[in-house]
Amino acid sequence: MKIDLTTLAIFQGIIFLAEGALFAYQSRAHPISPAVKYWLTGSFLLGAGMLSMMFVPYEGLKVLALPANSLLIAGLLFLYAGIRHLYNLSSLRWTITGFFTAWALLYYWFMFGPNDLAARTLMIHLGIFAIALASGLTILQQREKSVRSPEKFSAWIFLGYAAFSLFILTIIIPHDNTYSSQHTGLVIAFMYPAFFSILWTFGLSGILTHRRNQSLAGRTPVPLSSLALSTREHEIAVLLLQGLSYDEISARSFISKNTVKTHAKNIYAKFDVKSRVELMRNVAPEAAEHPPPQKPALVSHPARDRSDEF
């Protein structure tokens, strides 16, 4: 069965976009590093590049495929930039921009000049090799050596991606100038990024989760009184810490469930947490044992009978 380039491009594009959606979720669930925004952008650029490749077999639509490989290289560079931001390294903005500019000039010169498909293939895989190698080595050099974490896994995935791209370049893809002669190599060249990208997405997402957990674990629990909670928020916070559900809190506090959710959201924001579990980790345990402060009740007392005092 012969797999056409359109099917391969759509398949790979969907995978990259799904990975971008995962990073989009991570950017909301774990907003601890700007790195995730770079990974989000990189994944969507990779997806856009792959989807634009589906126009390659159609003569009248080939122009839509012109930016495909540039988007792929740009996407990988965003992943690399995100890795550098993760470790608070210098952004290398001009170095990365210069690399991309030089790569694009050479690639499009081979396209519009001698029209050398083999040379363009060489440029693509050399670009992938260089970026993947730099990404893997950066993680490997900066990772926490005393802690077993997804960092080591991610590093070896990028290094494996670099090694496989070199293998594709030197062994599988023949130096021919037609797509038909490169068919077997093209199928593999389209498929292996799907495999590695799924793995590096799990790895990078794991790094974010690991760091988020470390951040929470390193916090010193604070009392509820350390922040300016309103009387109602204090009451809701105590009940949340006691493990009551939103429905139970609603019934006990005589407010709607939606109002409980709104108060809970405000409480989480003030303590810089995202869930009840994180709130429990961040607030001193004794907070749940004390009832919320009560407003002084306005009670009318009957006049004292003084008739028997004389």
C-alpha positions in Angstrom: 0.0 0.0 0.0 1.5 3.3 -1.1 0.9 6.2 1.3 0.5 9.6 -0.4 2.1 12.8 0.9 -1.2 14.5 1.6 -2.2 11.8 4.1 1.2 11.9 5.8 1.1 15.7 6.0 -2.4 15.8 7.5 -1.6 13.1 9.9 1.5 14.8 11.2 -0.1 18.2 11.2 -2.9 17.0 13.4 -0.4 15.5 15.9 1.5 18.8 16.2 -1.7 20.8 16.6 -2.8 18.4 19.4 0.5 18.8 21.1 0.0 22.6 20.8 -3.3 22.2 22.5 -1.7 20.3 25.4 0.8 23.1 25.8 -2.1 25.6 25.7 -3.6 23.8 28.6 -0.2 23.7 30.4 0.1 27.5 30.0 -3.1 27.9 32.0 -2.7 25.1 34.5 1.0 25.6 35.2 1.8 29.3 34.6 5.3 29.0 36.2 7.5 29.6 33.2 7.4 31.6 30.0 8.9 28.5 28.3 5.5 26.9 27.8 4.4 29.8 25.6 7.4 29.2 23.3 6.6 25.5 23.2 2.9 26.3 22.4 4.0 28.6 19.5 6.5 26.1 18.3 4.0 23.3 18.2 1.5 25.3 16.2 4.2 26.4 13.8 5.1 22.8 13.3 1.5 21.8 12.7 1.0 24.7 10.2 4.1 23.7 8.4 3.0 20.1 8.1 -0.5 20.9 7.0 0.9 23.2 4.3 2.9 20.3 2.9 -0.3 18.6 1.8 -0.4 20.9 -1.2 3.0 19.6 -2.6 1.4 16.9 -4.9 -1.0 19.4 -6.5 0.6 21.5 -9.3 -1.8 24.4 -9.1 -1.5 24.6 -5.3 2.2 24.1 -4.8 2.7 27.8 -4.0 0.8 27.1 -0.7 3.5 24.6 0.3 6.4 27.1 -0.1 6.5 28.1 3.6 6.1 24.5 4.9 9.7 23.7 5.8 10.5 27.2 7.0 7.6 26.9 9.5 9.0 23.5 10.6 12.4 24.9 11.3 10.9 28.0 13.0 8.8 25.7 15.2 11.8 23.7 16.3 13.7 27.0 17.1 10.8 28.1 19.3 11.0 24.8 21.2 14.7 25.4 21.6 14.1 29.0 22.8 11.6 27.7 25.3 14.1 25.3 26.7 16.6 28.1 27.2 13.9 30.2 29.0 13.1 27.2 31.2 16.6 27.4 32.6 16.8 31.2 32.6 19.6 31.1 30.1 20.3 34.0 27.7 17.7 34.0 24.9 20.3 34.0 22.0 17.6 36.0 20.1 20.0 37.3 17.5 21.9 34.0 17.1 18.6 32.1 16.6 17.3 34.7 14.2 20.6 34.6 12.3 20.5 30.8 12.1 17.0 30.9 10.7 17.8 33.6 8.2 20.9 31.9 6.9 19.0 28.6 6.7 16.0 30.1 4.8 18.2 32.0 2.3 20.1 28.8 1.4 17.0 26.7 1.3 15.1 29.0 -1.0 18.2 29.6 -3.1 18.3 25.8 -3.8 14.6 26.0 -4.6 14.5 28.9 -7.0 18.1 28.7 -8.2 19.3 25.3 -9.3 16.0 23.7 -8.1 18.0 21.0 -6.3 15.6 18.7 -4.3 18.5 16.7 -2.8 20.2 19.9 -1.6 16.9 21.1 0.0 16.5 17.8 1.7 20.0 18.1 3.0 19.2 21.6 4.4 16.1 20.4 6.1 17.7 17.5 7.9 20.8 19.5 8.8 18.6 22.1 10.4 16.7 19.5 12.3 19.9 17.9 13.4 21.4 21.1 14.7 18.4 22.3 16.6 17.6 18.9 18.1 21.2 18.4 19.2 21.3 21.9 20.8 18.0 21.3 22.6 19.1 17.9 24.0 22.5 19.1 25.1 21.0 22.2 26.8 18.6 20.1 28.9 21.3 17.5 29.7 23.8 20.2 30.9 21.2 22.2 32.9 19.1 19.4 34.4 19.0 18.7 38.1 21.4 15.9 38.4 20.4 15.0 42.0 16.8 14.5 41.2 15.3 12.0 38.8 12.9 13.9 36.6 11.5 14.1 33.1 14.4 16.3 32.1 16.8 13.4 31.4 14.0 11.7 29.4 13.4 14.9 27.3 17.1 15.4 26.7 17.6 11.9 25.3 14.5 12.3 23.1 16.0 15.4 21.5 19.3 13.7 21.1 17.6 10.7 19.6 15.8 12.9 17.2 19.1 14.5 16.1 20.7 11.1 15.6 17.8 9.8 13.6 17.7 12.9 11.4 21.4 12.3 10.7 20.6 8.6 9.9 17.8 9.7 7.5 20.1 12.2 5.9 23.0 9.8 5.2 21.5 6.4 4.9 17.8 6.4 3.8 17.2 9.4 1.5 18.9 8.9 -1.8 20.5 12.0 -3.5 17.9 12.1 -6.2 16.0 15.1 -7.5 12.5 13.7 -7.7 9.9 13.0 -5.0 9.1 9.6 -6.5 12.7 8.4 -6.1 12.6 9.5 -2.5 9.3 8.0 -1.7 10.4 5.5 1.0 12.7 8.0 2.5 9.9 10.6 2.5 7.5 8.3 4.3 10.0 7.7 7.0 11.0 11.4 7.1 7.3 12.3 7.6 6.6 9.6 10.2 9.6 9.8 12.6 8.9 13.4 13.7 5.4 12.2 14.8 7.0 9.6 17.1 9.6 11.9 18.6 7.3 14.9 19.0 4.8 12.8 21.0 7.7 11.8 23.3 9.2 15.2 23.7 5.7 16.7 24.4 5.3 14.2 27.3 8.8 15.0 28.5 8.4 18.8 28.4 5.0 18.6 30.0 6.5 16.4 32.7 9.2 18.9 33.4 6.5 21.6 34.0 4.5 19.3 36.3 7.6 18.3 38.2 8.7 21.9 38.7 5.2 23.0 39.7 5.2 20.2 42.4 8.6 21.2 43.6 7.5 24.8 43.8 4.5 23.8 45.9 6.5 21.4 48.1 9.0 24.1 48.9 6.4 26.5 50.2 6.1 27.2 53.9 2.4 26.8 54.9 0.9 30.1 55.9 -2.1 30.9 58.1 -5.3 32.1 56.5 -4.9 35.4 58.3 -1.7 36.1 56.3 -3.8 37.3 53.4 -6.6 39.9 53.3 -9.6 37.5 53.0 -13.1 38.9 53.5 -15.2 37.4 56.3 -17.1 35.3 53.7 -13.9 34.2 51.9 -12.4 33.1 55.3 -15.5 31.1 56.0 -15.4 29.4 52.6 -11.7 28.8 52.9 -12.1 27.0 56.2 -14.9 24.8 54.8 -12.8 24.0 51.7 -9.9 23.0 54.0 -12.2 20.8 55.9 -13.0 18.9 52.7 -16.6 19.9 52.2 -18.0 19.8 48.7 -19.3 22.9 47.0 -22.9 21.7 47.5 -22.2 21.1 51.3 -20.6 24.6 51.6 -23.6 26.1 49.7 -26.1 24.5 52.1 -24.1 25.5 55.2 -23.4 29.1 54.2 -26.9 29.7 52.7 -25.4 30.9 49.3 -25.7 29.4 45.8 -23.2 26.9 44.5 -22.0 29.3 41.8 -21.3 31.9 44.5 -19.2 29.3 46.4 -17.3 28.6 43.2 -16.6 32.4 42.7 -15.4 32.7 46.3 -13.2 29.6 45.9 -11.7 31.0 42.7 -10.9 34.3 44.5 -9.3 32.4 47.4 -7.1 30.3 45.0 -6.0 33.4 43.2 -5.0 35.1 46.5 -2.9 32.1 47.6 -1.5 31.6 44.0 -2.8 28.1 43.7 -5.0 26.3 41.2 -7.0 23.8 43.2 -8.2 22.7 46.7 -5.3 20.2 46.9 -2.7 23.0 46.4 -4.6 25.2 48.9 -4.3 22.5 51.5 -0.5 22.3 50.8 -0.1 26.0 51.1 -2.2 26.8 54.2 -1.2 25.8 57.7 -3.2 22.7 58.8 -4.5 24.4 62.0 -6.5 26.8 59.8 -9.1 24.1 59.2 -9.6 23.6 62.9 -10.7 27.2 63.7 -14.1 28.5 62.8 -14.3 31.6 60.7 -14.6 34.9 62.4 -18.1 35.9 63.1 -19.6 39.3 62.7 -20.9 40.7 66.1 -24.6 39.9 66.3 -27.0 42.8 67.0 -29.1 41.3 69.8 -31.6 43.3 71.8 -31.6 42.6 75.5 -34.8 43.0 77.5 -34.7 45.7 80.1 -33.6 44.4 83.5 -36.3 44.3 86.2 -34.9 46.5 89.1 -38.1 46.5 91.2 -36.6 44.2 93.9 -33.3 46.1 94.3 -34.6 48.3 97.1 
